Amino acid sequence: MTTINLSEAKDNLSKLVKDTAETNRSIVISVNGRNQAVLISMEEYGSLMETIEILKDQSLVKKIMSSTEDIRKGDVVDFDDIRRD
């Protein structure tokens, strides 16, 4: 993750936005030597918002955890077996 100061961010905002959108790399913006903000792509933002929504739904989180445990134990069904039915 790249860190730049606010003055540099102001001077290069168009390029930073373009680069962030194209590379999905985050840019930390510092003010007076302290990290204050982060510039992220819309794709990354959307992913974060989706993750937050999933984590808010405790029943969904429990299903994901249970499914992950099933996979770890090898308790799975082959897709080809499902298709034949």
C-alpha positions, 0 to 999 in steps of 0.5 A, a space after each residue: 500500500 502506497 502512502 502519500 501526503 495530502 499535498 501530493 494527493 491534491 496535486 495528483 488526484 486525477 492520476 491517483 484516481 485513475 491508477 487506483 481504479 486500474 490497479 485496485 491498489 489502495 493509497 493512504 493519504 497522510 496529513 501532518 505525518 499521520 494516516 488520515 484517509 484511504 483512496 480505494 477503487 469502486 471495485 474494492 469499495 463494493 467488495 468491502 460493502 458486500 463483505 460487511 453486509 454478509 457479516 451483519 447476517 449472523 445466520 449467513 455467517 453460521 452457514 458459511 462457517 458450517 460449509 467451510 467445516 464440511 469442506 475441511 472434513 471432506 463432506 462434499 458432493 461432486 458436481 458431476 454426481 449432482 448433474 446426473 441426478 
